[in-house]
Amino acid sequence: MPSSPFSSAQAARESVAVRLRELRLDAGLTMEGLADRCNWNKAKTSRIEASKTAPSDADIRAWCAACDADERAADLIAASRSADSMYVEWRRIQRTGLRRLQEASVPLYQRTKLFRVYCSRVMPGLLQTEGYAHALLTLIAEFRELPNDVSEAAAARVDRSHIIRDGLHRVVLLVEEDVLTHRIGDDAVMAGQLGSLLTAMSYPAVSLGIIPRSAPRVMWGPETFTMFDDKRVHVELLAAKVTVTTPTEVDIYLRAFTRLAEMAVYGPRARSLISRAIDSLG
């Protein structure tokens, strides 16, 4: 049973490997026989079937041709690509800059009815002001040595966030108190961002909970994650984005979110923490 953010991707890869093995067996081929037909080493066949090597599109086409099952190639290639998309290094999806990544997620955001977001270090993207987003994305672009399209990316992020005001979506957000005091940008940027949080709390579709530093922990602070309805979770690691879709794993994040929510304060108590952070700016 999958039990980690990486296991959805591994399970998907193993599923492709099993289907390829079944094709070989149905064709009455040994590993060596398939390798001969594909003109590669037997060890490659073994590695693919053991999920130790991900097959390329060309590998899958050659495999299916060797098994007289060319009609199966398209489905297997699609399944293999889907598995690869579950764990994607940031350098791969950000290599052309940050704007495109913001725009690519718009369809997913539009069709999601309920967002659940937990952040431990930075403001949730859905609540970021353009100034805060620009400062944060500048740090990311510099650290990852990306093309500088920060201004366009920040504007695209803010434009994507209009869904919190359109009445078609519900957004439930939890942030650690440290998020309020981690300086992203200068005092003016932070003041604008914190003031924007106070405004966002008045939106009917938004529920914002803040977990005080002093709250007794019933759940440690995990990695930042966003739940899209009850079907999909994006987990943000330093090096990569992990997409979780296996129901048992999605349920783990739902249970974690429920526990984190128990520690949070809302309404006037949350506003008090935000106001205190604003006052600390001097």
NORRA-V949237 format. One record per pair of residues at least 4 apart in sequence whose ideal C-beta (glycine too) atoms are under 8 Angstrom apart, sorted by the first residue. I is the first residue (numbers start at 1). J is the second residue. D is the distance in Angstrom with one decimal. If there is no record, write none. Layout:
i->{I | I}
j->{J | J}
d->{D | D}
//
This chain:
i->{1 | 2 | 2 | 2 | 2 | 2 | 2 | 2 | 3 | 3 | 3 | 3 | 4 | 5 | 5 | 5 | 5 | 5 | 5 | 6 | 6 | 6 | 7 | 7 | 7 | 8 | 8 | 8 | 8 | 8 | 8 | 8 | 8 | 9 | 9 | 9 | 9 | 9 | 9 | 9 | 10 | 10 | 11 | 11 | 12 | 12 | 12 | 12 | 12 | 13 | 13 | 13 | 13 | 13 | 14 | 14 | 15 | 15 | 15 | 16 | 16 | 16 | 16 | 16 | 16 | 17 | 17 | 17 | 17 | 17 | 18 | 19 | 19 | 19 | 19 | 20 | 20 | 20 | 20 | 20 | 20 | 20 | 21 | 21 | 22 | 23 | 23 | 23 | 23 | 23 | 23 | 24 | 24 | 24 | 24 | 24 | 24 | 24 | 25 | 26 | 26 | 27 | 27 | 27 | 27 | 27 | 29 | 29 | 29 | 29 | 29 | 30 | 31 | 31 | 31 | 31 | 31 | 32 | 32 | 32 | 33 | 34 | 34 | 34 | 34 | 34 | 35 | 35 | 35 | 35 | 35 | 37 | 37 | 38 | 38 | 38 | 38 | 38 | 39 | 40 | 40 | 40 | 41 | 42 | 43 | 44 | 44 | 45 | 46 | 47 | 47 | 48 | 48 | 48 | 48 | 48 | 48 | 54 | 54 | 54 | 55 | 55 | 55 | 55 | 56 | 57 | 57 | 57 | 57 | 58 | 59 | 60 | 60 | 60 | 60 | 60 | 61 | 61 | 61 | 61 | 62 | 63 | 64 | 64 | 64 | 64 | 64 | 64 | 65 | 65 | 65 | 69 | 72 | 73 | 74 | 75 | 76 | 77 | 78 | 79 | 80 | 81 | 82 | 84 | 85 | 86 | 86 | 86 | 86 | 87 | 87 | 87 | 87 | 88 | 88 | 88 | 88 | 88 | 89 | 89 | 89 | 90 | 90 | 90 | 90 | 90 | 91 | 91 | 93 | 93 | 94 | 94 | 94 | 94 | 94 | 95 | 96 | 96 | 97 | 97 | 97 | 97 | 97 | 97 | 97 | 97 | 98 | 98 | 98 | 98 | 98 | 98 | 98 | 98 | 99 | 99 | 99 | 99 | 99 | 100 | 101 | 101 | 102 | 102 | 102 | 102 | 102 | 103 | 103 | 105 | 105 | 106 | 106 | 107 | 108 | 108 | 108 | 109 | 109 | 110 | 112 | 112 | 112 | 113 | 113 | 113 | 113 | 114 | 114 | 114 | 114 | 114 | 114 | 114 | 115 | 115 | 115 | 115 | 115 | 115 | 115 | 115 | 115 | 116 | 116 | 116 | 116 | 116 | 116 | 116 | 117 | 117 | 117 | 117 | 117 | 117 | 117 | 117 | 117 | 118 | 118 | 118 | 118 | 118 | 118 | 118 | 118 | 118 | 118 | 119 | 119 | 119 | 119 | 119 | 119 | 119 | 119 | 120 | 120 | 120 | 120 | 120 | 120 | 120 | 120 | 121 | 121 | 121 | 121 | 121 | 122 | 122 | 122 | 122 | 122 | 123 | 123 | 123 | 123 | 123 | 123 | 123 | 123 | 123 | 124 | 124 | 124 | 125 | 125 | 125 | 125 | 126 | 126 | 126 | 126 | 126 | 127 | 127 | 127 | 127 | 127 | 127 | 127 | 127 | 128 | 128 | 128 | 128 | 128 | 128 | 128 | 129 | 129 | 129 | 129 | 129 | 129 | 130 | 130 | 130 | 130 | 130 | 131 | 131 | 131 | 131 | 131 | 131 | 132 | 132 | 132 | 132 | 132 | 132 | 132 | 133 | 133 | 133 | 133 | 133 | 134 | 134 | 134 | 134 | 134 | 135 | 135 | 135 | 135 | 135 | 136 | 136 | 136 | 137 | 137 | 137 | 137 | 137 | 138 | 138 | 139 | 139 | 140 | 140 | 141 | 141 | 141 | 141 | 141 | 149 | 150 | 151 | 152 | 153 | 154 | 155 | 156 | 157 | 162 | 163 | 163 | 163 | 164 | 164 | 164 | 164 | 164 | 164 | 165 | 165 | 167 | 167 | 169 | 170 | 170 | 171 | 171 | 171 | 172 | 172 | 172 | 173 | 173 | 173 | 173 | 174 | 174 | 174 | 174 | 174 | 174 | 174 | 175 | 175 | 175 | 175 | 175 | 175 | 176 | 176 | 176 | 176 | 177 | 177 | 177 | 177 | 177 | 177 | 178 | 178 | 180 | 180 | 180 | 180 | 180 | 181 | 181 | 183 | 184 | 184 | 184 | 185 | 185 | 185 | 186 | 187 | 187 | 187 | 188 | 189 | 190 | 190 | 190 | 191 | 191 | 191 | 192 | 193 | 194 | 194 | 194 | 194 | 194 | 195 | 195 | 196 | 197 | 197 | 197 | 198 | 198 | 198 | 198 | 199 | 200 | 200 | 201 | 201 | 201 | 201 | 201 | 207 | 208 | 208 | 209 | 209 | 209 | 209 | 209 | 210 | 210 | 210 | 210 | 210 | 210 | 210 | 211 | 211 | 211 | 211 | 211 | 212 | 212 | 212 | 215 | 215 | 215 | 216 | 217 | 218 | 218 | 218 | 219 | 219 | 219 | 219 | 219 | 222 | 223 | 223 | 223 | 224 | 224 | 225 | 225 | 225 | 225 | 225 | 226 | 226 | 227 | 227 | 227 | 227 | 227 | 227 | 228 | 228 | 228 | 230 | 230 | 231 | 231 | 232 | 232 | 232 | 232 | 233 | 233 | 233 | 233 | 233 | 233 | 234 | 234 | 234 | 234 | 235 | 235 | 235 | 235 | 235 | 236 | 237 | 237 | 244 | 244 | 244 | 245 | 245 | 246 | 247 | 248 | 249 | 250 | 251 | 252 | 253 | 254 | 255 | 256 | 257 | 258 | 259 | 260 | 264 | 265 | 265 | 265 | 266 | 267 | 268 | 269 | 270 | 271 | 272 | 273 | 274 | 275 | 276 | 277}
j->{248 | 7 | 8 | 10 | 11 | 246 | 248 | 249 | 7 | 248 | 249 | 252 | 249 | 223 | 235 | 237 | 242 | 244 | 249 | 10 | 87 | 242 | 11 | 246 | 249 | 12 | 86 | 242 | 243 | 244 | 245 | 246 | 249 | 13 | 83 | 84 | 86 | 87 | 242 | 243 | 14 | 51 | 15 | 246 | 16 | 79 | 82 | 83 | 86 | 17 | 51 | 54 | 80 | 83 | 18 | 51 | 19 | 79 | 83 | 20 | 55 | 76 | 79 | 80 | 83 | 21 | 48 | 49 | 50 | 51 | 22 | 23 | 72 | 76 | 79 | 24 | 48 | 49 | 55 | 60 | 63 | 76 | 25 | 49 | 26 | 27 | 63 | 64 | 67 | 69 | 72 | 29 | 31 | 34 | 45 | 49 | 63 | 67 | 29 | 67 | 69 | 34 | 66 | 67 | 68 | 69 | 33 | 34 | 37 | 66 | 67 | 34 | 35 | 42 | 45 | 46 | 49 | 36 | 42 | 45 | 37 | 38 | 45 | 63 | 66 | 67 | 40 | 41 | 42 | 44 | 45 | 65 | 66 | 45 | 59 | 62 | 63 | 66 | 62 | 44 | 45 | 62 | 45 | 46 | 47 | 48 | 53 | 49 | 50 | 52 | 53 | 52 | 53 | 54 | 55 | 59 | 63 | 80 | 83 | 84 | 59 | 60 | 63 | 80 | 60 | 61 | 77 | 80 | 81 | 62 | 63 | 64 | 73 | 76 | 77 | 80 | 65 | 70 | 73 | 77 | 66 | 67 | 69 | 70 | 71 | 72 | 73 | 76 | 69 | 70 | 73 | 73 | 76 | 77 | 78 | 79 | 80 | 81 | 82 | 83 | 84 | 85 | 86 | 88 | 243 | 242 | 243 | 244 | 245 | 240 | 241 | 242 | 243 | 92 | 93 | 240 | 241 | 243 | 93 | 239 | 240 | 94 | 144 | 239 | 240 | 241 | 95 | 144 | 101 | 241 | 98 | 101 | 140 | 144 | 146 | 146 | 100 | 147 | 101 | 141 | 146 | 147 | 148 | 149 | 152 | 153 | 102 | 137 | 140 | 141 | 146 | 149 | 150 | 153 | 103 | 149 | 152 | 153 | 156 | 104 | 105 | 153 | 106 | 153 | 156 | 157 | 160 | 156 | 160 | 109 | 160 | 110 | 160 | 111 | 112 | 228 | 232 | 160 | 163 | 163 | 169 | 228 | 229 | 168 | 169 | 170 | 229 | 169 | 170 | 171 | 172 | 227 | 229 | 230 | 126 | 169 | 170 | 171 | 172 | 173 | 226 | 227 | 228 | 172 | 173 | 174 | 226 | 227 | 254 | 257 | 124 | 126 | 171 | 172 | 173 | 174 | 225 | 226 | 227 | 173 | 174 | 175 | 222 | 224 | 225 | 226 | 256 | 257 | 260 | 123 | 124 | 173 | 174 | 175 | 176 | 179 | 224 | 175 | 176 | 178 | 179 | 221 | 222 | 223 | 224 | 176 | 178 | 179 | 182 | 224 | 136 | 179 | 182 | 184 | 224 | 127 | 128 | 132 | 136 | 175 | 179 | 184 | 193 | 197 | 128 | 173 | 175 | 133 | 157 | 160 | 161 | 161 | 163 | 164 | 171 | 173 | 161 | 164 | 173 | 196 | 197 | 200 | 206 | 208 | 132 | 133 | 136 | 157 | 158 | 161 | 193 | 133 | 158 | 189 | 192 | 193 | 196 | 134 | 154 | 155 | 157 | 158 | 135 | 185 | 188 | 189 | 192 | 193 | 136 | 184 | 185 | 189 | 190 | 192 | 193 | 137 | 153 | 154 | 157 | 158 | 138 | 150 | 151 | 154 | 185 | 139 | 184 | 185 | 186 | 189 | 140 | 184 | 185 | 141 | 150 | 153 | 154 | 157 | 142 | 150 | 143 | 184 | 144 | 146 | 145 | 146 | 147 | 148 | 150 | 153 | 154 | 155 | 156 | 157 | 158 | 159 | 160 | 161 | 166 | 168 | 169 | 171 | 169 | 171 | 200 | 203 | 205 | 206 | 203 | 205 | 204 | 205 | 205 | 205 | 207 | 205 | 206 | 207 | 207 | 209 | 261 | 206 | 207 | 208 | 209 | 209 | 210 | 211 | 257 | 260 | 261 | 264 | 179 | 180 | 208 | 209 | 210 | 211 | 210 | 211 | 213 | 221 | 181 | 210 | 211 | 212 | 213 | 273 | 182 | 213 | 194 | 210 | 273 | 274 | 277 | 277 | 280 | 190 | 189 | 190 | 193 | 189 | 190 | 193 | 190 | 191 | 281 | 282 | 192 | 193 | 194 | 277 | 281 | 195 | 278 | 281 | 196 | 197 | 198 | 274 | 277 | 278 | 281 | 199 | 278 | 200 | 201 | 208 | 274 | 202 | 271 | 274 | 275 | 203 | 206 | 208 | 206 | 208 | 267 | 270 | 271 | 266 | 266 | 270 | 261 | 264 | 265 | 266 | 270 | 264 | 265 | 266 | 269 | 270 | 273 | 274 | 215 | 260 | 263 | 264 | 265 | 263 | 265 | 273 | 263 | 264 | 265 | 263 | 263 | 259 | 262 | 263 | 256 | 259 | 260 | 262 | 263 | 256 | 235 | 236 | 237 | 235 | 236 | 233 | 234 | 235 | 236 | 253 | 233 | 234 | 232 | 233 | 250 | 253 | 254 | 257 | 232 | 233 | 234 | 250 | 254 | 245 | 250 | 243 | 244 | 245 | 250 | 243 | 244 | 245 | 249 | 250 | 253 | 241 | 242 | 243 | 244 | 241 | 242 | 243 | 244 | 253 | 241 | 241 | 242 | 249 | 250 | 253 | 249 | 250 | 250 | 251 | 252 | 253 | 254 | 255 | 256 | 257 | 258 | 259 | 260 | 261 | 262 | 263 | 264 | 270 | 269 | 270 | 273 | 270 | 271 | 272 | 273 | 274 | 275 | 276 | 277 | 278 | 279 | 280 | 281}
d->{6.0 | 3.5 | 5.9 | 7.7 | 5.5 | 4.8 | 5.8 | 5.3 | 5.9 | 7.9 | 7.6 | 7.9 | 7.8 | 7.9 | 4.9 | 7.9 | 4.4 | 5.9 | 7.2 | 6.0 | 6.2 | 6.6 | 5.8 | 7.0 | 6.8 | 6.5 | 5.3 | 7.9 | 7.2 | 5.2 | 5.6 | 4.5 | 5.8 | 6.4 | 5.7 | 7.7 | 3.5 | 4.4 | 7.5 | 7.9 | 6.2 | 7.1 | 6.5 | 6.4 | 6.9 | 7.0 | 6.2 | 3.5 | 6.2 | 6.4 | 5.0 | 6.2 | 7.6 | 4.6 | 6.3 | 4.8 | 6.6 | 6.8 | 7.7 | 6.5 | 7.3 | 6.2 | 5.1 | 5.0 | 6.2 | 6.4 | 6.2 | 5.4 | 7.0 | 4.6 | 6.4 | 6.7 | 8.0 | 6.2 | 7.5 | 6.7 | 6.4 | 6.5 | 7.1 | 7.4 | 5.7 | 6.9 | 6.4 | 4.7 | 6.0 | 6.3 | 6.8 | 6.7 | 4.4 | 5.3 | 6.6 | 4.9 | 7.3 | 5.2 | 7.7 | 7.8 | 7.6 | 6.0 | 7.6 | 7.0 | 7.8 | 7.8 | 7.3 | 3.9 | 6.3 | 7.2 | 4.1 | 4.6 | 7.3 | 7.0 | 6.7 | 7.1 | 6.3 | 5.4 | 4.5 | 5.8 | 7.4 | 6.4 | 4.8 | 7.8 | 6.7 | 6.1 | 5.4 | 7.0 | 5.4 | 7.3 | 5.5 | 6.1 | 4.3 | 6.7 | 4.8 | 7.9 | 3.8 | 7.6 | 7.7 | 4.5 | 6.5 | 5.3 | 8.0 | 4.7 | 7.4 | 8.0 | 7.9 | 6.5 | 6.2 | 6.4 | 6.8 | 6.3 | 6.1 | 4.3 | 3.9 | 7.7 | 5.3 | 7.9 | 5.1 | 6.9 | 7.8 | 6.8 | 7.5 | 6.7 | 3.8 | 5.1 | 7.0 | 6.2 | 7.3 | 6.5 | 5.1 | 7.6 | 7.9 | 6.3 | 6.1 | 6.3 | 5.7 | 5.0 | 5.2 | 6.4 | 6.3 | 7.7 | 5.0 | 7.5 | 6.3 | 6.5 | 4.7 | 5.3 | 7.8 | 5.2 | 4.2 | 6.9 | 8.0 | 5.6 | 7.8 | 7.6 | 5.8 | 6.0 | 6.5 | 6.4 | 6.2 | 6.3 | 6.4 | 6.6 | 6.6 | 6.5 | 7.3 | 7.5 | 6.6 | 6.8 | 4.8 | 7.7 | 7.4 | 5.8 | 7.9 | 5.4 | 7.6 | 5.7 | 5.5 | 6.0 | 5.4 | 7.7 | 7.6 | 6.0 | 4.7 | 5.2 | 6.3 | 6.5 | 6.0 | 6.6 | 6.1 | 6.3 | 5.9 | 7.1 | 6.0 | 5.9 | 8.0 | 6.3 | 5.4 | 7.3 | 5.8 | 6.4 | 8.0 | 7.8 | 5.9 | 4.3 | 7.5 | 3.9 | 7.9 | 6.8 | 6.7 | 5.4 | 6.9 | 6.2 | 6.5 | 6.0 | 6.5 | 3.6 | 6.4 | 4.7 | 4.2 | 4.2 | 5.2 | 6.0 | 7.0 | 7.5 | 7.9 | 5.4 | 3.8 | 4.9 | 5.9 | 5.4 | 7.7 | 5.8 | 6.9 | 6.1 | 5.7 | 6.5 | 6.3 | 6.4 | 7.9 | 5.9 | 5.8 | 7.0 | 6.6 | 4.4 | 5.6 | 7.6 | 6.1 | 6.8 | 5.9 | 7.4 | 5.0 | 8.0 | 7.3 | 7.9 | 5.4 | 7.8 | 6.8 | 6.7 | 7.2 | 4.6 | 6.8 | 7.8 | 6.5 | 6.9 | 6.7 | 5.0 | 7.9 | 8.0 | 7.3 | 4.0 | 7.6 | 5.1 | 4.7 | 6.7 | 7.2 | 7.3 | 4.7 | 7.0 | 7.6 | 4.9 | 7.5 | 7.8 | 4.8 | 7.7 | 7.2 | 6.4 | 5.6 | 8.0 | 7.7 | 6.1 | 5.8 | 6.8 | 5.1 | 7.4 | 7.4 | 4.8 | 7.2 | 5.8 | 5.1 | 7.7 | 4.8 | 7.1 | 7.1 | 4.6 | 7.6 | 7.6 | 6.0 | 7.6 | 7.0 | 6.4 | 6.1 | 7.0 | 6.0 | 6.3 | 6.7 | 6.3 | 7.7 | 5.7 | 5.1 | 6.0 | 7.9 | 7.1 | 6.1 | 7.5 | 6.1 | 7.6 | 7.2 | 5.1 | 6.7 | 7.5 | 5.9 | 7.9 | 7.0 | 4.9 | 7.6 | 5.7 | 5.9 | 7.2 | 7.2 | 7.5 | 6.8 | 6.8 | 6.3 | 5.3 | 7.9 | 7.6 | 4.8 | 4.3 | 7.1 | 6.3 | 7.1 | 7.2 | 7.0 | 6.7 | 7.2 | 7.6 | 5.3 | 5.0 | 5.0 | 6.1 | 5.2 | 6.4 | 7.9 | 4.8 | 6.6 | 6.2 | 7.5 | 4.4 | 5.5 | 7.0 | 6.2 | 5.8 | 5.9 | 5.6 | 7.6 | 7.2 | 4.2 | 5.9 | 7.6 | 4.0 | 4.8 | 6.3 | 6.2 | 5.9 | 6.5 | 4.1 | 7.6 | 7.0 | 5.0 | 3.2 | 7.9 | 5.4 | 6.6 | 5.1 | 7.7 | 6.0 | 4.8 | 5.2 | 5.7 | 7.5 | 6.3 | 5.1 | 6.2 | 7.4 | 6.1 | 7.4 | 7.9 | 4.4 | 7.7 | 5.9 | 5.5 | 5.6 | 6.1 | 6.6 | 6.2 | 6.3 | 6.6 | 6.2 | 6.3 | 6.7 | 6.2 | 7.0 | 4.7 | 7.8 | 6.9 | 5.2 | 6.8 | 5.9 | 5.8 | 5.6 | 6.1 | 7.3 | 7.5 | 6.6 | 6.0 | 5.2 | 7.8 | 5.8 | 5.1 | 7.2 | 4.6 | 7.8 | 7.8 | 7.1 | 6.9 | 5.1 | 7.0 | 4.8 | 7.7 | 6.4 | 7.1 | 5.2 | 6.0 | 5.4 | 4.3 | 7.4 | 7.5 | 7.6 | 5.7 | 7.1 | 7.7 | 5.1 | 7.8 | 6.0 | 7.4 | 5.7 | 6.3 | 5.2 | 4.9 | 6.0 | 5.9 | 6.9 | 6.6 | 7.2 | 6.4 | 6.2 | 3.8 | 5.5 | 6.7 | 6.1 | 7.0 | 7.0 | 7.7 | 2.9 | 6.1 | 7.7 | 7.2 | 6.0 | 4.8 | 7.0 | 6.3 | 6.3 | 6.1 | 8.0 | 6.0 | 6.2 | 6.1 | 5.5 | 6.3 | 6.9 | 7.2 | 5.5 | 5.6 | 4.9 | 8.0 | 6.7 | 7.0 | 6.2 | 6.7 | 6.8 | 5.4 | 7.8 | 6.3 | 5.8 | 7.7 | 7.9 | 5.2 | 6.6 | 6.6 | 5.2 | 8.0 | 7.0 | 6.8 | 7.2 | 7.3 | 6.2 | 6.0 | 3.0 | 6.7 | 5.2 | 6.6 | 5.9 | 5.8 | 7.9 | 8.0 | 4.6 | 5.2 | 7.4 | 5.5 | 6.5 | 4.8 | 4.9 | 7.8 | 7.8 | 6.2 | 6.6 | 4.3 | 7.7 | 7.9 | 7.4 | 6.8 | 5.4 | 6.0 | 6.1 | 6.0 | 3.8 | 5.2 | 7.9 | 7.0 | 6.0 | 5.5 | 6.4 | 6.4 | 7.5 | 4.6 | 5.6 | 6.6 | 4.8 | 7.0 | 5.9 | 6.9 | 4.8 | 7.3 | 5.2 | 7.4 | 5.9 | 6.8 | 6.6 | 4.4 | 7.3 | 7.4 | 6.4 | 6.8 | 6.9 | 6.8 | 6.7 | 7.0 | 5.5 | 7.1 | 7.3 | 4.1 | 7.9 | 7.3 | 5.7 | 4.8 | 6.0 | 7.3 | 5.9 | 7.8 | 7.1 | 4.2 | 7.8 | 6.4 | 8.0 | 6.2 | 7.2 | 6.3 | 4.7 | 5.9 | 6.8 | 7.7 | 7.0 | 6.8 | 6.3 | 7.0 | 7.1 | 6.4 | 6.3 | 6.4 | 6.2 | 6.5 | 6.6 | 6.2 | 6.2 | 7.0 | 7.4 | 6.8 | 7.7 | 3.8 | 5.2 | 7.1 | 5.2 | 6.9 | 6.3 | 7.0 | 6.6 | 6.1 | 6.3 | 6.6 | 6.6 | 6.4 | 6.6 | 7.5}
//
